[in-house]
């Protein structure tokens, strides 16, 4: 499992904060026309969690990664097209946006786009939830020879560009989570190993934008809550996508100090983790 650093997430915080100052986002290939290829119409805005989408068509944001990756996908049959950008910012058009190519087979999809003229590509191999509202799976940065330079597990959620330039951040949870980011945990001795979790390994917890990422799963702020009875941070359960991604996460705290964590998989298996290296203040 790949661990992202606080430095990278700090860069991501800056980019997204700057992006929210823009009234219009223009990402994409300049040859695609004057209409912004990432500007969604009203039909792409999804606020009602009971809504079921027909396919993957729409706008998606990926988390948590060093870049706030944004894509607009159009699905026709089993073919995916559209445009993707490493950041939803007008400046990205010059160096990290490109046309999407991909395909769908059942609930599984693969798509990628070039990072402008850099020669590298961002690529995703994901599984869609039953309602097509969440994606989860593997994300790669491939070089010009198709060798993965980055490989990690991530998740995606829908959003609408007419209201936002990326996923809505949750500053109310940011203060709750900030003191936990960077904590390193190990599988509790009483927990059996499985689902990629093994005894003796360190697993890092990362937070940004009031959301949780790292080795214990990816959960956006809209999927988190603070449990009133004990102050624990509870994530999920989220719709099932990639079965190797946790469906739920509980972070037990003493005030702002992380005590332990428990993840639950779609299979029902659960794993408890002890803190071995607290987050640095």
N, C-alpha and C positions, 0 to 999 in steps of 0.2 A: 504493500500500500504506500502510495506516494504522499508525503507530507509537504504541504505548502508552507512557506515562511510568513511571519508577520510582516516582513518588509514588502513582500508581494501584495499581501492583502491591504497594506497601507496604501500602496500605489493604486489599488483598485478602489479604495475609499475615495481617494482624491479624484480619480477620473469620473466616478459616478456623481460625486458632489458637483463637479464642474458641469457635467452633462445636464443636471437638473436646472441649470441656469439658462439653458437654451429653450427657446419657444418652438423651434422646429428642428427636427433631426434630419440630416441628409446624409445617409450612408449608402454606398453602393457604387456601381460602376458608372462613371460619367457618361458612357456611351448608351446607357439604358434609357435615356430620355430625361426630360426636365422634371417629370413627376417623381417624387421621392419613392423609391422601391420599398422602403421600410415604413412608409406612412400608411397606417391601417384605416379601414373604414369602420363605421359603427358596429358592423357585424362581427368584428374580431374582438370586441371588448367583452370579457367574460367576468362578471362579478358574482353571479349566482352560482354557488357551489353545487346546486342540483342540476345544472345544465350538463347535457351530454353532447359532446361534439361529434360530428359525423366522421371526421378524419383528422389528419394532422395539419390541415390548412390553418394558417394564422401566425401570430407573432409569439416567439418563445424567448425566454431569458434563462441562461444557465448559471448555476451556482454550486459551490463557492470555488472560484478560480481566480488567478491573478488578474484576468480580464473579465469584465462584465459582458460576456459574449451575447450578442443579440442576433436572431435570425427571423426572417419572414419566409415561411414555407407555403408553397402551393402544391397540393396533392391532386393528381389526376390519375385515377387507376392505381397502379403500383409504382408510379413515377413521381419523384419529388423534384421540384425546381424552386427557385426563389433567390434570395440574397442573404448573405451573412456578413457580420462585422465583428471585429474583435472587441470593439467598444461602440456604444451607440452615440457617436459624436461626429460632427461634421468633418473634423480633421481626419477621422479614420478612413474616409473615402480615398485619401491619398496613399495609404499604405497597408490597410488590413481589412478591406472589404472585397467580396467577390461573389460570383454567381454560385448558387447551390446546385449540386447534382446528387441524386440519391434514389433510393428505391425502398419499397415497403413490401413485407411478406407477413400477412396476418397482423399480429401486434408488434412486430419487430421492424425497425427501420434503421437504415444506414444513410448518412448524408455527410457531405463535406463541402468546404469552400476554400479557395486560395486566399492567402493573406496578401492581397494586392500584388506587388512586384517582388515580394520577399522570397518567393520560391517555396515557402512552406505552406502547409494546409492544416486547417482545423477539421477534425473528423469525429463523428459521433456514431456509436453503435448502441442503440437504445431500444427499450421495450416500453410500449405505451400502456397506461392504465386502462381499465375497461371503459372508462368514460372519455378517453382521449384528452384528459385535462392535465396529465402529469407524465413526464418521461424520466426514465432512469436508466443508467448504463455506463458504458465506458466512453471516455473522451481522450482524443489523441492530438498531439501536434506532430505531424509528419514532415520530414525534410524533403528536398527535391527528389531524393531517391526512394521515397516512401518508407523511410526508416523512422519509427516513432521516437521522437525526442522527449515527449511527455506522455504518460499514460496514467489515468486516474479515473475513479468513479465519481460521477456527478449526477445532478438532477436538473430538470427543466420545468418551468411553469409558464402558462400563457399570460399575456398582458396585451394592452391596447395602446398604440402610439398616439391616438388622438387625445388621451388623457395623461399619458406618462411617456417618458423616454426609455424606461426600463422597468424592471420589477419594482414595486413600491417598497421602499425601505421602512424599517420599523425602529425609529429612534428611541421609543419608549422601552423596547427590549434591549437596545444597544447598551444602555447603562447597566442593565441586569447581567448581561453576558460578558462585558468587557473584561472583568477580573478573572474570567475562566479561560480566556483564549490563550493557547499555548501550553495548557496543561498536558502532561504525558501520563497515560494510564496503562496498567497491565491487567491481563485477565486474572480474575480472582482464582485462587488455588482450588476453591470448591466448584468452580465452573468447568465443565468439560470443554475442550477445544473443539472448534468447528466453524464452518462458514468463513474460513480465512482467518479466524482468530486463534492464536496459539499462545501457550504459556511462555513466558520469558521475553516476549516481544513488547515493544513500546508503541502505543497508539496515541496520536496527538489529536487534541480537540482544538478547533479554530472557530472563531466567531467574527462576523462582520455584518454591518447593516441590520443588526438585530436578528441575525440568523446564525445557524450552526452548520459547520462543515468539518472536514477532516476525516479521520479513520473510523469514526463511529456513525457515519451516515451524513446525509445532506438534507437539512430541513430549513425552509424559508420561514421568515418571521410570522407569516400568516398561518403557519402550521405549529406555532409554539404558544404556550401559555404558562403562567406561573400558578402553581397549585397552592391554593389558599391555606390548606391545612398544615403544610410544612415548608412552603417557599421553594419547593423543587421546580426546576424547569422541565416541563413535559412537552415533548415533540411527538406529534402524530397521535394515533396511527394515521399514516398517509396511505393513499391508494397504492396497491401493489403494482410495481413495475418490474425492475430487475430483481429476482429473488435473492441475489447476493448483497443487495442494499438493505440495511435495517428499515423496518416499517415503523418503529417507534423507538424513542430514546427518553430516558429519565435521568436528569442530572440532580443528584441529591446534594444539598448545600447546608453549610452552617454560616448563615449570613452571606457574605460574598465569597466564602472559601468552599471550593469543590471538595466533597467528601468521597463520592463514588458515583459510578454511572452504570446503567443497565440498558442494553439494547435488546429489542425483540425483532425477530425476523418474520417474514411472511409465513414461514413454515410453523411458527409458534415457538421455535427454539429461542431461548433467552440466554444472555451472557452478562455477567457482572464484572465490573472493572474497578480496581483500586487506583488511587492517585499515587504516583511515585515521584512526580516532579510537578509541583504546583506552578501555575502561571506566574511569571515575573511581574511584580507591581509596576 
